[in-house]
Each structure stands twice: as structure tokens, then as C-alpha cells.
Amino acid sequence: MTIKADHVLDAKGLSCPMPIVKTKKTLDGIEPGQVLEVQATDKGSLADLKAWAGSTGHQYLGTIEEGDTLVHYIRKASANEEKEEVDFANVISNEELEAKIGSENVTILDVREPAEYAFSHIPTAASIPLGELESRLGELNQDHEVYVVCRTGSRSAMAAQLLQDNGFTNVTNVKPGMTAWNGKTESK
């Protein structure tokens, strides 16, 4: 399959949130309707870019794997298609989350990729990568307080919005996330 892209962004070697940051910046400089090819090696970029595009009105066209590189295609939205990117309003700090660990009716949801989770995660956290969240909503208890964590707070903001859009009423994004987590962790 050959896809014609109007612009190419090399995001290889970058990890979350940088592929999205670079994609935003590049899309700002191109015309609506044009297609951006984003080359990335971060496996999490698949879920990240797809969710980000959906939340901003840009069209995620698809991804092709070429060896270790994921080649993503995104069509820039026209002015009437574009949505303003909004961070999730309900936020808690790492320290505030640490105090809630072990509380009854609390779910800590880690939406990072399986490899990220395996190396270091909050001991009680459930692992559902962002790209699988919509199809696995039934695994979560809607009556619980759900605290969503990722590496930096970006993916978790998208996940928190997805949960809220699907009827979860007590959802909180954790910032800054695992990059600054000082509490207990475990590996699996």
C-alpha cells in the first residue's frame, strides 16, 4: 500500500509525549486537508496519536508497521472540523494519589503500554493500555473512584475523558504521572 503524504515528521527515538508534541507543531504549519506522515518507534504512539487526533478533530487515517517503525498518517482538520484540545479538568497530584492507595472503592488505572507497566508501576494499579481501553471498559467498576495514570499525564487525560464519555462519573487524571512518582513501585 502506498500512501501519499504532503509532509513527513521523523519522531523516531522519541517517547511520550514528544511524538504528539512534534505532531501538533508540524500540523500547525501545514494546510487543512493535507496529510502528515509521522514516523515513530515508540509503540505507545499508536494509541496516543489515534486518541489525540480524535480529540482534536484531525483525522487519524491509519498506521503501517515498517520493521521497528510505526508510520502514522494524519489528515489535518479544516477550521470547522478542528476541536480545541482540552485537558481533563479533574486532576490530582502524585502525592494526593499516594494517600488514596489501598482505600476502598478506589481503582488506579495505568494506561501506559505493557512494557512500561512491567518495568515499574504502582503496586495496586490495573494495566489497560490506552489503545485497548475502549474495548475493555467492562473490566472497570463504574462505582469506584478511578484515578488514571500514565508517564506524564497526557495519555491519562485522554483516557480519563474516554471514561467520562462512557458513563464513568468519578474519574481523575494523575499529574505529573510516573515520571515523577516517588511512591512504592513494583515490576512484573
C-alpha positions in Angstrom: 0.0 0.0 0.0 1.4 3.4 -1.0 0.0 6.5 0.8 0.9 9.9 -0.4 1.8 12.3 2.4 2.2 16.0 2.0 4.7 16.3 4.9 6.9 13.8 6.8 7.8 14.1 10.5 10.6 12.0 11.9 9.8 11.2 15.5 11.9 8.1 15.7 13.6 7.6 19.1 11.1 9.9 20.9 8.8 8.7 23.7 5.6 10.1 25.0 4.6 12.9 24.9 7.1 14.0 22.3 5.6 12.4 19.2 2.3 14.2 19.9 4.1 17.5 20.7 6.0 17.3 17.5 2.9 16.3 15.5 1.0 19.3 16.9 3.7 21.7 16.0 4.1 20.2 12.5 0.3 20.3 11.8 0.2 24.0 12.8 2.4 24.7 9.8 0.5 22.8 7.1 -2.7 23.4 5.2 -6.1 21.8 6.2 -6.7 18.6 4.2 -3.0 17.9 3.9 -1.7 14.5 5.2 1.2 14.3 7.6 3.2 11.1 7.8 4.6 10.6 11.3 7.5 8.1 11.7 7.8 6.8 15.3 9.5 4.0 17.1 7.5 4.5 20.4 4.9 1.6 20.4 2.7 3.8 22.5 2.5 6.3 19.7 -0.2 4.2 18.0 -2.8 4.7 20.8 -1.5 8.2 21.6 -1.8 9.7 18.1 -5.1 8.0 17.4 -6.7 9.3 20.6 -5.1 12.7 20.2 -6.3 13.1 16.6 -9.8 12.1 17.7 -9.9 14.6 20.5 -8.7 17.5 18.3 -10.8 16.8 15.2 -7.8 15.8 13.0 -8.4 12.6 11.1 -6.3 9.6 12.0 -6.0 7.7 8.7 -4.1 4.6 9.9 -0.7 3.2 10.7 1.6 0.9 8.8 4.4 -1.0 10.5 7.8 -1.0 8.7 10.1 -3.0 10.8 10.6 -1.2 14.1 9.0 2.0 12.8 5.3 2.8 13.0 4.3 5.1 10.1 1.2 7.0 11.1 -0.9 9.1 8.7 -3.0 12.1 10.0 -5.1 14.4 7.9 -5.2 18.0 9.2 -8.7 19.2 10.0 -10.2 22.2 8.4 -11.2 25.1 10.7 -14.8 23.9 11.1 -13.7 20.3 11.9 -11.0 21.2 14.4 -11.8 20.9 18.1 -10.0 22.8 20.8 -7.8 20.5 22.8 -8.9 20.5 26.4 -7.0 19.0 29.3 -9.1 16.8 31.6 -10.5 19.1 34.3 -10.4 16.8 37.3 -6.7 16.4 38.3 -4.9 15.1 41.4 -1.1 15.2 42.2 1.1 12.1 42.7 1.2 12.8 46.4 -2.6 13.1 46.7 -2.9 9.8 44.9 -0.3 8.1 47.1 -2.6 8.9 50.1 -5.5 7.1 48.4 -3.7 3.8 47.7 -5.4 0.9 49.4 -8.7 2.9 50.0 -11.9 1.1 49.5 -13.7 1.7 46.1 -10.6 3.2 44.5 -9.2 2.0 41.2 -5.8 3.1 40.0 -5.7 2.6 36.2 -2.4 2.6 34.4 -2.9 3.3 30.7 0.8 3.0 29.6 2.0 0.3 27.3 2.6 -3.2 28.8 6.4 -2.8 28.7 6.2 0.5 30.6 3.9 -1.1 33.2 6.1 -4.2 33.5 9.3 -2.3 34.4 7.7 0.0 37.1 4.1 0.6 38.3 2.1 1.4 41.3 1.5 -1.9 43.2 -2.3 -1.8 43.1 -2.7 -0.3 39.6 -4.6 -2.2 36.9 -3.0 -2.2 33.5 -5.2 -1.3 30.5 -3.2 0.4 27.7 -4.9 3.5 26.2 -5.3 1.8 22.9 -7.3 -1.1 24.5 -9.3 1.0 27.0 -12.5 1.4 24.9 -12.8 -2.3 24.3 -12.1 -3.2 27.9 -14.3 -0.7 29.8 -16.3 -3.6 31.2 -13.3 -4.6 33.4 -13.7 -1.4 35.4 -16.2 -0.7 38.2 -18.1 2.5 37.4 -19.0 2.9 41.1 -15.3 3.3 42.0 -13.2 6.4 42.1 -11.0 5.9 39.1 -7.5 7.5 39.1 -5.8 7.4 35.7 -2.0 7.4 35.5 0.5 7.4 32.6 4.0 8.6 32.2 3.4 12.3 32.0 -0.4 13.0 32.4 -1.1 13.3 28.6 -2.4 9.8 27.8 -4.1 9.6 31.2 -6.0 12.8 30.3 -7.3 11.3 27.1 -8.2 8.1 28.9 -10.0 10.0 31.7 -12.0 11.8 29.0 -12.9 8.5 27.4 -14.0 7.0 30.7 -16.2 10.1 31.4 -17.7 10.0 27.9 -18.6 6.3 28.6 -20.6 7.0 31.8 -17.8 6.9 34.5 -18.7 9.8 36.9 -15.8 9.8 39.3 -12.7 10.0 37.2 -9.5 11.9 38.0 -6.3 12.4 36.0 -3.0 12.0 37.8 -0.3 14.6 37.0 2.6 14.5 36.5 2.4 10.7 36.5 5.0 8.1 36.6 7.9 10.3 35.5 7.8 12.0 39.0 6.3 9.1 41.0 8.2 8.8 44.4 5.9 6.2 46.0 6.3 2.5 46.1 6.6 0.7 42.8 6.9 -2.9 41.6 7.9 -4.7 38.5 6.2 -7.6 36.7 
